[in-house]
């Protein structure tokens, strides 16, 4: 059987995985030293740390697949916004602690399903990264879900803040389940699932957690998109890259 | 060393003939290196001094997250970002152990936090200095953690059990941090001209504030003498400072960096380096709130605490609801 060369699509897919964790890890790391309570500070740093670790694996493999000699650091620090492939959800600002944890839960619940499917990837390297990351994400989703429940079903104020966070973030959820030619190629090669196939399980998880949190998920399924295809990011990404890439850009070629 | 200028409660070392039988037995245990545990009898002054010292140390860990946290989003590689995140997370963990150690003396974490935010309690002067270039992250690990270790290694033998055990855990992580800091300095010192400049600039700014971490000379202090008798202070400030200078100068030389002190010179006779004292006027100004970042740091902590009130209240309310539901279901 002739094997089709998937490397361009695989590269694109790996950027999507790695850019999601890179940008979310960056966002979460902004909390370090500023959380409402010490245990949360530690937990947020831990989450960011896991995400940055996953980024090293995804982008490392992306560079290898691309075959142009680019390292994970080159991909993280030397691409401009239009080359990033993360979903818009992860680049949205932290807002208050509730918005950060709501964004985390909405992402974690997706990532858990995605990684679970990727553990059976036909590409052993992908399956290996997924198996490692899945262990970390199982904890992330448990924690972010519990916090969404605790704050949703907490005081009147915490409930109102969590509902506002969900209302603001929900229009960014749909992008995680969109499919394009890259996804079709990945699905056909047995490397990754069609994202759309994860939606039902996601909706069930969301319904269970939001129900316990006494929060209402908006009916409108409209979604902003453009991040994972690189068509159009939010204005926020440029600012993230400005600080993240500053040293690498200001002192090209230096070793750190 | 994150506890500076801790005022020892009481009026100095009590002579044995003036001790009550309880006090004498307490001192005997300390002299025999038997740890004091939370449920043991202890003099009120011992308890009060320890609360001050451990509390100040805990606050220093928490405020100390801020200058390093300042560079997390700008760390130059994924690995450096991960290392820095892990380090700042460790500092938060140290704060947690220390607040727990203080709780065994009957003071809650919330009470200590209120004391920090109201200015009744202090944190180490060093964290009122800014981190301005990436080499500062190396310098903080190398010099600031290096100075902290000088004090904390002996404190592993301190008389109060929970404090001693916290110190043992903390010291392991701090030595790791110091090596990571020095590793950043090596990269910078062996790097491009711009990186060398960053490294020298970081050393220039952090040298004297690091020497200040040990506090002014306490040779004459009766308060220190009592704390030493209780083994909650093990070495004098001057001894620790000298040890730090002796250890650090060769490391700076190895990096090819210049310690910003014209008078720095090896003294063959003493077997130690001679060095210039830091500017103690500056030190006392920093303690009074007039350091470069005091306002910034305190505002940062206040904002985190105040902005987080709704989260703490919400999670508490939820825990109560769940407990009530559980009772109702039974």
Boltz contact constraints between the chains, C-beta under 6 A:
constraints:
  - contact:
      token1: [A, 29]
      token2: [B, 72]
      max_distance: 6.0
  - contact:
      token1: [A, 29]
      token2: [B, 85]
      max_distance: 6.0
  - contact:
      token1: [A, 30]
      token2: [B, 73]
      max_distance: 6.0
  - contact:
      token1: [A, 32]
      token2: [B, 69]
      max_distance: 6.0
  - contact:
      token1: [A, 32]
      token2: [B, 72]
      max_distance: 6.0
  - contact:
      token1: [A, 32]
      token2: [B, 88]
      max_distance: 6.0
  - contact:
      token1: [A, 33]
      token2: [B, 65]
      max_distance: 6.0
  - contact:
      token1: [A, 33]
      token2: [B, 66]
      max_distance: 6.0
  - contact:
      token1: [A, 33]
      token2: [B, 69]
      max_distance: 6.0
  - contact:
      token1: [A, 34]
      token2: [B, 304]
      max_distance: 6.0
  - contact:
      token1: [A, 36]
      token2: [B, 308]
      max_distance: 6.0
  - contact:
      token1: [A, 36]
      token2: [B, 311]
      max_distance: 6.0
  - contact:
      token1: [A, 36]
      token2: [B, 312]
      max_distance: 6.0
  - contact:
      token1: [A, 37]
      token2: [B, 312]
      max_distance: 6.0
  - contact:
      token1: [A, 38]
      token2: [B, 92]
      max_distance: 6.0
  - contact:
      token1: [A, 38]
      token2: [B, 96]
      max_distance: 6.0
  - contact:
      token1: [A, 41]
      token2: [B, 92]
      max_distance: 6.0
  - contact:
      token1: [A, 42]
      token2: [B, 89]
      max_distance: 6.0
  - contact:
      token1: [A, 42]
      token2: [B, 92]
      max_distance: 6.0
  - contact:
      token1: [A, 45]
      token2: [B, 85]
      max_distance: 6.0
  - contact:
      token1: [A, 45]
      token2: [B, 89]
      max_distance: 6.0
  - contact:
      token1: [A, 48]
      token2: [B, 85]
      max_distance: 6.0
  - contact:
      token1: [A, 49]
      token2: [B, 82]
      max_distance: 6.0
  - contact:
      token1: [A, 49]
      token2: [B, 85]
      max_distance: 6.0
  - contact:
      token1: [A, 49]
      token2: [B, 86]
      max_distance: 6.0
  - contact:
      token1: [A, 52]
      token2: [B, 78]
      max_distance: 6.0
  - contact:
      token1: [A, 52]
      token2: [B, 81]
      max_distance: 6.0
  - contact:
      token1: [A, 52]
      token2: [B, 82]
      max_distance: 6.0
  - contact:
      token1: [A, 56]
      token2: [B, 78]
      max_distance: 6.0
  - contact:
      token1: [A, 72]
      token2: [B, 78]
      max_distance: 6.0
  - contact:
      token1: [A, 73]
      token2: [B, 77]
      max_distance: 6.0
  - contact:
      token1: [A, 73]
      token2: [B, 78]
      max_distance: 6.0
  - contact:
      token1: [A, 76]
      token2: [B, 78]
      max_distance: 6.0
  - contact:
      token1: [A, 97]
      token2: [B, 311]
      max_distance: 6.0
  - contact:
      token1: [A, 150]
      token2: [B, 315]
      max_distance: 6.0
  - contact:
      token1: [A, 150]
      token2: [B, 318]
      max_distance: 6.0
  - contact:
      token1: [A, 151]
      token2: [B, 314]
      max_distance: 6.0
  - contact:
      token1: [A, 153]
      token2: [B, 318]
      max_distance: 6.0
  - contact:
      token1: [A, 154]
      token2: [B, 314]
      max_distance: 6.0
  - contact:
      token1: [A, 154]
      token2: [B, 317]
      max_distance: 6.0
  - contact:
      token1: [A, 154]
      token2: [B, 318]
      max_distance: 6.0
  - contact:
      token1: [A, 155]
      token2: [B, 313]
      max_distance: 6.0
  - contact:
      token1: [A, 155]
      token2: [B, 314]
      max_distance: 6.0
  - contact:
      token1: [A, 155]
      token2: [B, 317]
      max_distance: 6.0
  - contact:
      token1: [A, 157]
      token2: [B, 310]
      max_distance: 6.0
  - contact:
      token1: [A, 158]
      token2: [B, 310]
      max_distance: 6.0
  - contact:
      token1: [A, 158]
      token2: [B, 314]
      max_distance: 6.0
  - contact:
      token1: [A, 243]
      token2: [B, 73]
      max_distance: 6.0
  - contact:
      token1: [A, 243]
      token2: [B, 74]
      max_distance: 6.0
  - contact:
      token1: [A, 246]
      token2: [B, 74]
      max_distance: 6.0
  - contact:
      token1: [A, 247]
      token2: [B, 76]
      max_distance: 6.0
  - contact:
      token1: [A, 247]
      token2: [B, 134]
      max_distance: 6.0
  - contact:
      token1: [A, 248]
      token2: [B, 76]
      max_distance: 6.0
  - contact:
      token1: [A, 251]
      token2: [B, 194]
      max_distance: 6.0
  - contact:
      token1: [A, 254]
      token2: [B, 191]
      max_distance: 6.0
  - contact:
      token1: [A, 254]
      token2: [B, 192]
      max_distance: 6.0
  - contact:
      token1: [A, 254]
      token2: [B, 195]
      max_distance: 6.0
  - contact:
      token1: [A, 256]
      token2: [B, 76]
      max_distance: 6.0
  - contact:
      token1: [A, 256]
      token2: [B, 77]
      max_distance: 6.0
  - contact:
      token1: [A, 256]
      token2: [B, 80]
      max_distance: 6.0
